[in-house]
Amino acid sequence: MAQKLLVVNALKVKYKGVFKIEDLFRVLRECITARGYSYHEKRFEERVTEKGKDLFIELRPLKVKTAWTSLTMFLRIQMTNIREVHLEVDKITTTFQEGDLLITLDGWVTYGTRQRWGNKPVFYFIKSVFNKYVYQFPIERSLSGEVASDTSYLYNQLKAHLNLYQYKVKGAMPSVQTPSHSL
């Protein structure tokens, strides 16, 4: 039996516009591994519609702290109406993806109570009441702060990365010009 504590609930990054999927996942992977998490992809779904692709990706980075505690971030990435766009940036034609992006972040602390000496229900209840109202043990106190810090770091890095695209492609022109017909 494991006890899970939700620390960060549904922190959302919303973006609509032009971006590169490869760069987004590069930033995600770098931020996750920089904080000591292992990169786990839980689910990947892709659906092609008339308007474009719809992608749903669920990541679950994990950081094991002790033999019975771990930190987990849940990332749900939902991309809708994704289509490729060729834009000319600094006189170089580059391929971007355009669509709606929603990234939802959750931060969890997991206490694995299996095979511990305090696994008895009475002790578990007394410890929970003691932690809530009297004194919280230092390792348990620091874990919730650490997962909150890691989640907010990832949130800020994603927002900063996506906000760069509005300046990068601000003056970009579509590379395929419509032919003008003269009469």
Residue, then its C-alpha position, 0 to 999 in steps of 0.5 A: m500500500a502506498q500513500k500519495l500526496l498531491v502537491v501541485n494540481a493541474l498547473k496549465v500551460k496554454y499556447k496557440g500558434v507556431f512552435k516546433i514539436e522537436d524543440l518542445f520535447r528537447v526542452l522537456r527532456e532537458c528540464i526533467t533530467a536536469r532536476g534528477y528525474s528519469y524520463h518515462e513516457k506513459r501514453f502516446e496517442e495520435r489521431v489524424t483529422e481533416k483540420g490536422k493532427d491531434l496528439f495526446i502524450e502523457l509523461r511521468p517523470l520519476k525521482v526516487k529519493t529513498a527506499w520508500t519515497s519518490l517524487t513524480m510529475f504527471l505531464r499531460i500534453q494535448m495538441t489539437n489541430i496541428r499542421e505543418v507550416h513553412l515560414e521564412v525566418d531570417k531569409i531561411t525557410t523553416t518548417f514549424q507546426e501550428g495549432d493549439l497546445l495544452i500542457t497540464l502538470d501535476g506533482w506527487v509525493t509517494y510514500g511506499t509503506r510496504q514492508r515498513w515497521g510502521n505499516k500497522p493501521v493504528f500507527y499509520f493513523i497516529k502518524s498522519v494526525f501527528n504529521k498534520y497537527v503537531y510536527q512534520f518530519p524533515i524528510e517528508r516536509s522537504l519532499s513536498g517543497e521539492v516536487a513543488s519547486d521542480t514542477s514550477y521550474l518546468y512550468n516556467q521553462l515551458k512558458a519561456h520557451l513557447n513565448l520565444y516563438q512569438y518573437k522568433v516568427k514575428g516578422a516571418m512570411p509564408s514561404v509559399q506565395t500565392p501567384s498573382h494573376s494579371l488580367 
